[in-house]
């Protein structure tokens, strides 16, 4: 699909912005949907290519070849209604746009959070999902969104559907993973489980953008799902010490028992759920599932069917993030 016209949702976000830049660099005409119009206008230059937010798609009249759906509410805590509106109903808005306009292919950004569990899982394949996972509202909504899109394809509303599950995005401008880690490090010290030997899979955001571009023309168009990582899982302690060293920080590590931490997170979630405004607990079971247990993804299918290969190494991604943080400090 050379010089395709592509609509990117969530284009004002971390991943969406990288996707827009990658597509433009490879000769595609990009239309951007998102909440922050100032960011969108800077990404696509011409104002007519800024098309509004997700809800506006239900009535948007736009001729494009494909949609890359990046928009999502991604956080470990929050009311179900917010996740449902953003992630499940949001997917519905995209389906309605595609149904009306006859767009051929939808590339949907899902999440490996659907694999989350309180146990070590190494080399997870795409089919290893527990569909009734209720660890948090985000996971539940991402599973529901995948199901809604598959139903739309069976109904004939979506001709071609490819879904991608990228793990642990890092890069310059990351609003979540690294900032949360550094905040905990500064306030309390980072909790360390199993002496830091738990394996962590992360992905340079540029590599995810590459995978999404490849999915415009490759992969199983009948709902094929693809794990995406840097294919370089490492012990949590090693990653943490490397990043902190690049920032000139002395690691503050706190050995923690996994079973006790899980029990504490369960109690905290119950308590914070009844507080006014339902503030986010200091840590949640979902957060623990990402750092207290080994979780790595098998990306064989992405390599074979998408032709995906990580182009930005993990070391280079960490170095870029550290350099940007030092400038901002």
C-alpha positions as CSV (number, residue, x, y, z in Angstrom):
1,X,0.0,0.0,0.0
2,X,2.2,2.8,-1.3
3,X,1.2,6.4,-0.7
4,X,-2.0,5.3,1.2
5,X,-4.4,7.6,2.9
6,X,-4.4,6.6,6.5
7,X,-6.5,7.9,9.4
8,X,-4.7,7.6,12.8
9,X,-6.8,7.9,16.0
10,X,-5.1,8.9,19.2
11,X,-2.7,10.9,17.1
12,X,-2.0,13.4,19.8
13,X,-0.8,10.7,22.2
14,X,2.6,9.1,22.7
15,X,2.2,6.2,20.3
16,X,-0.1,7.9,17.9
17,X,2.3,10.8,17.3
18,X,5.1,8.4,16.5
19,X,2.8,6.5,14.1
20,X,1.9,9.7,12.3
21,X,5.6,10.7,11.9
22,X,6.5,7.2,10.7
23,X,3.7,7.0,8.1
24,X,4.6,10.4,6.7
25,X,8.3,9.5,6.5
26,X,7.3,6.5,4.3
27,X,5.2,8.5,1.9
28,X,1.6,8.0,3.3
29,X,-0.9,10.8,3.5
30,X,-2.0,11.0,7.1
31,X,-5.2,12.3,8.8
32,X,-5.1,12.8,12.5
33,X,-7.8,12.3,15.1
34,X,-7.3,13.1,18.7
35,X,-8.1,15.4,21.7
36,X,-5.3,17.9,21.4
37,X,-5.8,20.0,18.3
38,X,-2.5,22.0,18.8
39,X,-0.5,18.8,18.8
40,X,-2.4,17.4,15.8
41,X,-1.9,20.5,13.7
42,X,1.9,20.4,14.3
43,X,2.0,16.7,13.3
44,X,0.2,17.0,10.0
45,X,0.9,20.6,9.0
46,X,-2.3,21.3,7.0
47,X,-5.3,22.0,9.2
48,X,-7.8,20.0,7.0
49,X,-6.0,16.8,8.0
50,X,-7.0,17.3,11.6
51,X,-10.4,15.6,11.9
52,X,-11.5,15.8,15.5
53,X,-11.8,13.2,18.3
54,X,-13.2,9.7,18.3
55,X,-16.8,10.6,18.8
56,X,-16.7,12.8,15.7
57,X,-15.9,9.7,13.5
58,X,-19.5,8.6,13.7
59,X,-20.4,11.5,11.3
60,X,-17.0,12.2,9.6
61,X,-17.0,12.1,5.8
62,X,-13.5,11.2,4.8
63,X,-12.1,9.0,2.1
64,X,-9.2,6.9,3.4
65,X,-7.7,3.5,2.7
66,X,-7.1,2.4,6.2
67,X,-7.5,3.3,9.9
68,X,-4.8,2.7,12.6
69,X,-6.7,2.9,15.9
70,X,-4.3,4.0,18.6
71,X,-6.7,5.9,20.8
72,X,-7.3,4.4,24.3
73,X,-7.6,5.2,27.9
74,X,-4.6,3.4,29.4
75,X,-4.2,3.5,33.1
76,X,-4.1,0.9,35.9
77,X,-7.0,2.5,37.8
78,X,-10.3,4.1,37.1
79,X,-14.0,3.6,36.9
80,X,-15.3,1.0,34.5
81,X,-17.6,3.5,32.8
82,X,-14.6,5.6,31.7
83,X,-12.8,2.5,30.3
84,X,-15.9,1.3,28.5
85,X,-16.6,4.7,27.0
86,X,-13.1,5.3,25.8
87,X,-12.0,1.8,24.7
88,X,-15.2,-0.2,23.9
89,X,-17.5,2.6,22.7
90,X,-14.4,4.2,21.1
91,X,-13.9,1.0,19.0
92,X,-17.6,1.3,18.1
93,X,-17.1,4.8,16.8
94,X,-14.3,3.5,14.5
95,X,-16.5,0.7,13.3
96,X,-19.3,3.1,12.4
97,X,-16.9,5.3,10.5
98,X,-15.6,2.3,8.6
99,X,-19.1,0.9,7.9
100,X,-20.3,4.2,6.5
101,X,-17.2,5.1,4.4
102,X,-16.2,1.6,3.2
103,X,-12.6,1.7,4.5
104,X,-10.9,-1.5,3.7
105,X,-8.5,-2.2,6.6
106,X,-8.5,-1.5,10.3
107,X,-5.3,-1.9,12.3
108,X,-6.2,-2.0,16.0
109,X,-3.8,-1.4,18.8
110,X,-4.7,-3.7,21.6
111,X,-2.7,-4.5,24.7
112,X,-0.7,-7.4,26.2
113,X,-2.3,-6.5,29.5
114,X,-4.8,-9.2,28.4
115,X,-2.2,-11.7,29.5
116,X,-1.7,-10.3,33.0
117,X,-1.7,-12.8,35.8
118,X,-0.1,-13.3,39.2
119,X,2.4,-15.9,38.0
120,X,5.4,-16.1,35.7
121,X,4.6,-16.3,32.0
122,X,7.4,-16.6,29.5
123,X,7.1,-16.8,25.7
124,X,3.3,-16.0,25.7
125,X,1.6,-16.7,22.3
126,X,-1.3,-14.6,21.0
127,X,-4.0,-17.2,21.8
128,X,-3.1,-17.5,25.5
129,X,-5.7,-15.0,26.7
130,X,-8.1,-15.6,29.5
131,X,-11.2,-13.8,28.2
132,X,-12.7,-13.3,31.7
133,X,-9.7,-11.5,33.1
134,X,-11.0,-9.0,35.6
135,X,-7.8,-7.8,37.1
136,X,-8.7,-4.2,36.3
137,X,-11.1,-2.1,34.1
138,X,-8.4,-1.5,31.5
139,X,-7.8,-5.2,30.8
140,X,-11.5,-5.9,30.7
141,X,-12.1,-3.1,28.2
142,X,-9.3,-4.1,25.9
143,X,-10.7,-7.7,25.8
144,X,-14.1,-6.3,25.2
145,X,-12.8,-4.0,22.4
146,X,-11.2,-6.9,20.6
147,X,-14.4,-8.9,20.8
148,X,-16.4,-6.0,19.5
149,X,-14.2,-5.6,16.5
150,X,-14.3,-9.3,15.7
151,X,-18.1,-9.2,15.9
152,X,-18.1,-6.2,13.5
153,X,-16.0,-8.2,11.0
154,X,-18.3,-11.2,11.3
155,X,-21.2,-8.8,10.6
156,X,-19.5,-7.5,7.5
157,X,-18.9,-4.0,8.9
158,X,-15.1,-4.4,8.8
159,X,-13.6,-6.1,5.7
160,X,-10.0,-6.5,7.0
161,X,-8.9,-6.5,10.6
162,X,-5.4,-6.8,12.1
163,X,-4.7,-6.4,15.8
164,X,-1.4,-5.6,17.5
165,X,-0.4,-6.0,21.1
166,X,2.7,-4.0,21.9
167,X,4.4,-4.5,25.2
168,X,5.8,-1.8,27.5
169,X,6.4,1.2,25.2
170,X,9.4,3.4,26.0
171,X,10.8,6.4,24.2
172,X,11.2,10.1,24.3
173,X,7.9,11.6,25.4
174,X,6.7,8.5,27.3
175,X,4.0,9.7,29.7
176,X,3.7,6.6,31.7
177,X,6.2,3.7,32.1
178,X,9.5,5.5,32.9
179,X,7.9,8.6,34.6
180,X,6.0,6.3,37.0
181,X,9.1,4.2,37.7
182,X,11.2,7.3,38.4
183,X,8.5,8.8,40.6
184,X,8.4,5.7,42.8
185,X,12.2,5.6,42.9
186,X,12.4,9.2,44.1
187,X,9.6,8.8,46.7
188,X,10.1,5.4,48.1
189,X,12.7,3.4,46.2
190,X,11.7,0.8,43.6
191,X,10.3,-2.5,44.9
192,X,12.3,-5.5,43.9
193,X,10.8,-9.0,43.6
194,X,12.8,-12.2,43.3
195,X,15.9,-10.2,43.8
196,X,15.2,-8.4,40.5
197,X,15.5,-11.5,38.3
198,X,11.9,-11.2,36.9
199,X,12.1,-10.9,33.2
200,X,10.7,-7.7,31.6
201,X,9.8,-7.2,27.9
202,X,9.6,-3.6,26.7
203,X,9.5,-2.1,23.2
204,X,10.9,1.1,21.7
205,X,7.9,3.1,20.5
206,X,9.5,3.6,17.0
207,X,9.4,-0.2,16.6
208,X,5.7,-0.3,17.4
209,X,5.1,2.4,14.8
210,X,7.0,0.2,12.3
211,X,4.9,-2.8,13.1
212,X,1.6,-0.8,12.7
213,X,2.8,0.4,9.3
214,X,3.6,-3.1,8.2
215,X,0.2,-4.2,9.3
216,X,-1.4,-1.9,6.7
217,X,-0.5,-4.4,4.0
218,X,0.6,-7.6,5.8
219,X,-0.7,-10.1,8.3
220,X,-3.9,-12.2,8.6
221,X,-6.7,-9.7,7.7
222,X,-9.3,-11.9,9.3
223,X,-8.6,-10.7,12.9
224,X,-5.0,-11.8,13.1
225,X,-3.3,-10.8,16.3
226,X,0.4,-10.0,16.7
227,X,2.6,-9.6,19.8
228,X,5.2,-6.8,19.4
229,X,8.3,-6.3,21.6
230,X,12.0,-5.5,21.2
231,X,12.6,-9.3,21.4
232,X,15.1,-8.6,24.1
233,X,13.7,-9.5,27.6
234,X,15.9,-8.6,30.5
235,X,15.9,-8.9,34.3
236,X,14.1,-6.0,35.9
237,X,17.1,-5.1,38.1
238,X,19.4,-4.8,35.1
239,X,17.0,-2.5,33.2
240,X,16.5,-0.3,36.2
241,X,20.1,0.0,37.1
242,X,21.0,0.7,33.5
243,X,18.5,3.5,33.2
244,X,19.3,5.1,36.6
245,X,23.0,4.9,35.8
246,X,22.4,6.8,32.6
247,X,20.6,9.5,34.7
248,X,23.4,9.6,37.3
249,X,21.1,8.2,40.0
250,X,22.1,5.8,42.7
251,X,19.6,2.9,42.6
252,X,17.3,2.7,45.6
253,X,16.0,-0.8,45.6
254,X,13.6,-2.3,48.2
255,X,13.3,-6.2,48.3
256,X,9.6,-7.1,48.7
257,X,7.8,-10.4,49.1
258,X,5.5,-11.0,46.2
259,X,2.8,-12.7,48.2
260,X,2.6,-10.0,50.8
261,X,2.6,-7.3,48.2
262,X,-0.2,-8.9,46.3
263,X,-2.3,-9.2,49.5
264,X,-1.6,-5.5,50.3
265,X,-2.6,-4.4,46.8
266,X,-5.9,-6.3,47.1
267,X,-6.7,-4.5,50.4
268,X,-5.6,-1.1,49.0
269,X,-7.8,-1.5,45.9
270,X,-10.8,-2.4,48.1
271,X,-10.2,0.6,50.4
272,X,-9.5,3.2,47.7
273,X,-12.5,2.0,45.7
274,X,-14.9,3.4,48.3
275,X,-13.0,6.7,49.0
276,X,-14.5,9.9,47.6
277,X,-13.3,10.3,44.0
278,X,-11.8,6.8,44.0
279,X,-8.2,8.0,44.0
280,X,-5.6,5.6,42.6
281,X,-3.9,3.4,45.2
282,X,-0.1,3.6,45.7
283,X,0.1,0.3,43.8
284,X,-2.3,-2.1,42.2
285,X,-2.4,-5.8,41.5
286,X,-2.1,-5.0,37.8
287,X,1.1,-2.9,38.4
288,X,2.5,-5.8,40.4
289,X,1.7,-8.3,37.6
290,X,4.0,-6.3,35.3
291,X,7.1,-6.1,37.6
292,X,6.7,-8.8,40.3
293,X,6.4,-11.7,37.8
294,X,8.3,-12.6,34.6
295,X,6.2,-11.9,31.5
296,X,7.7,-12.1,28.0
297,X,6.0,-12.4,24.7
298,X,6.7,-14.6,21.7
299,X,6.9,-12.5,18.6
300,X,7.4,-15.3,16.1
301,X,4.1,-14.7,14.4
302,X,4.9,-10.9,13.9
303,X,8.3,-11.8,12.4
304,X,6.9,-14.4,10.0
305,X,3.6,-12.7,8.9
306,X,4.3,-9.0,9.3
307,X,8.0,-9.2,8.5
308,X,8.6,-7.3,11.7
309,X,12.1,-6.8,13.1
310,X,13.0,-4.4,15.9
311,X,15.0,-1.5,14.3
312,X,15.7,0.5,17.4
313,X,17.7,-1.4,20.1
314,X,16.7,-1.4,23.7
315,X,20.0,0.1,24.7
316,X,19.5,3.0,22.2
317,X,15.9,3.6,23.4
318,X,17.1,3.8,27.0
319,X,19.9,6.1,26.0
320,X,17.5,8.4,24.1
321,X,15.1,8.6,27.1
322,X,17.9,9.3,29.6
323,X,19.3,12.0,27.3
324,X,15.9,13.7,27.0
325,X,15.3,13.5,30.8
326,X,18.6,15.1,31.5
327,X,17.8,18.0,29.2
328,X,14.5,18.5,30.9
329,X,15.9,18.3,34.5
